[in-house]
């Protein structure tokens, strides 16, 4: 696909939803078990929304759409999110 970006491109819309930098969060793929920072994943952005894919197996991890003051967030492709808390 010609509109492939790195995971940092999803940082903006994810920052609108989450109160921390989601590009640093580690996501584990439900399909292949690979774990990567969201900033290192493959992102596709278009008018319908943002799709985040696993770089190892290309499974869809996250779908985000925003319209009419609402967000739709589908994370069924993520087995686990590892969120580090700064102390």
PyMOL commands that set and color helices and strands:
alter all, ss='L'
color gray80, all
select helices_A, chain A and resi 7-17+22-24+38-40
alter helices_A, ss='H'
color red, helices_A
select strands_A, chain A and resi 4-6+26-29+35-37+42-46+49-53+60-67+70-74+78-82
alter strands_A, ss='S'
color yellow, strands_A
deselect
rebuild
show_as cartoon
